Amino acid sequence: MNTKTTVLGQTYQFRNLKEIFAKANEEKSGDQLAGIAAQDSRERVAAKQVLADLTLADIRNNPMLPPEEDEVSRVIEEGINEKIYSEIKNWSVAELREYILSHQTGDSEIKRISRGLTSEMIAATAKLMSNLDLITAAAKIKNITHCNIAIGQPGVLAARVQPNHPSDNVQGIKAALYEGLSYGIGDAVIGINPVIDTSDSVKDILEMTKDVMTKWSIPTQNCVLAHVTTQMRAIRQGAPADLMFQSLAGSEKGNRAFGIDVALLDEADDLMRKEGTSTGPNFWYFETGQGSELSSEAHFDIDQVTMEARCYGLARKYNPFIVNTVVGFIGPEYLYDSKQVIRAGLEDHYMGKLHGLPMGCDVCYTNHMKVDQNDMDNLGILLAAAGVNFVIGVAMADDVMLNYQSTSFHDIAAFREVLGLRPAPEFEKWLEKMGIMENGKLTPIAGDPTIFM
């Protein structure tokens, strides 16, 4: 494996694959904080040059986190189609990138080779792509999933309605939910982040959302984003849960910091198969975000893009209904400004799609970042153009419980209108029946939650 190159008369010798991957990254404050980033743009170019010439076999044969030491690595390894891998193992990373971006390569071809790729190989291609490359590649891939309804079809931009409340007041949640529905938001999921992580509170919220769905015959799915163990207790107490939620990390140690491991996810998966209330076959909702492993000191000197890709390698074991990166939620320690947030959102979306996942994004930021709402408008439009499966809608783009900024209900309606995108087909039929939408356009009553009163 060649780890040396010369750029403008200066020779660069990299120690190992971890260093090549980290220094080939576009600038990220998280990599700088970890002390693994390129010193300057020239070193970054040198690392990209070395990475481009590595073969896929080089990457697999030199694991950054060996399977015998980490269960996420084992899951990724066990999921590889060896026949497909054997056909492409001698490709360079540059050749894989060119194949994905080729005009002759479409959705079916990309999906086939993805089954022979490890998460690290997928991360490697992202490091060699421009923002436009990431958009172009992701737009080719259509990952359709079904819970109670299907999303991910060509021309569809679904949305999670997120009616969070600072005290989990059920009536307050319902008020925000009705406003979101009135803008045509909620086909991906009615998903609430709870303040109170108890099974009784989770059960109350799940019952309320299911009652709303039943009363108004809404074709969607519900979820409360509590810890997986809390959701499991609520389900065993009879709570109607269509989706099981959990945040993921890219290492076994990172997942332990979240209070989970593969055995627990397997147990939750079995419970949902037996007692979940959705049609299926997809009934998982996972969230990720660059930098979480650094927060828990569980990154093993691996860069945050590669660790993020490993999250997707774990997620695909469970065939989820939706996955999203909460791209700007963790803070400026990991993504400092709008340029880094936009880049990360496009990277995560592309890598998730290439893993075969139904990839969404919480287009978001915290107020201590060098980002504003215009930046989120930019990222939202770019992701919609890239074929993102869903984005997240929060009342006035301001989550009063989690204290961060996201996209509003009317922002998502605007994304759809500008790019000619539609809600999920079954959900759009319901919107038409309610008088909220007609011929793909919102009607004058859209945005008025009193239609549900």
Disulfide bonds with the S-S distance in Angstrom:
none
